[in-house]
Amino acid sequence: MPPLSLDPQFADVFTSTQSMLQIYQPLLGQDKRGQLIPYHATSWRSIDELTWEVKLPRA
């Protein structure tokens, strides 16, 4: 079955999610204990309850 969409906000079907993982790189992931770990982000912090600051590596 082909992906239904490559738009991340509509990724609720397994084939769409797996296809997007080949295209997009997530900022953060989770380890086995559920703790956030870096993928593409080098650091992150909560500024307030609605805002996060994420630092990315320089190209």
N, C-alpha and C positions, 0 to 999 in steps of 0.2 A: 504494500500500500504506500503510495507516495505521500510526502508531507502535505498537510492541508494548508499550511502557511509557514513562511519564514520570518514572520513578524513576532518578536519575542513576547509581546503582550497577549498574543493569541496562542501561545505554545501550551496547549493542554492535551495534545495527542502525542503518544510515544514517538511516532515517526517524525513528527515536527520537531520535538525536543531533541532527538538524536541527530537530526540533520543540522539543527542550529548549533549544536556543540561542535560541529565540524567547521562552522563559519565564525561564530562569535566566541570570544574568550571571556569567561566570567570574571568579575572583579574579586569576589570572595567565594570561598567554599566552606565546608564544615568537615572537621575531623570526626573520628569514631565516637567522640564524647559530645559532639554537637557544638564544639567551640569553633569560632570563626578562624579561618586560616587564609593567608593571601594566595591568590592565583595571579591576577594581573596587578592588583593594587599593591603598592609598597607599604602603605599605612592608611589608617582611617580613624576618624573620631566623630563622636556625636557632638554637634554644636548645640542643638536643642531637640525637643521631642519630634520635630518634623524635618530636621536638616542634618545631613552627614557630610563631612569633608573627606574626600578620598584622594590620596596622592597616587599618581601614576608614574611609572618610570619614564625618563626622557628618551626620546627616539634616537 
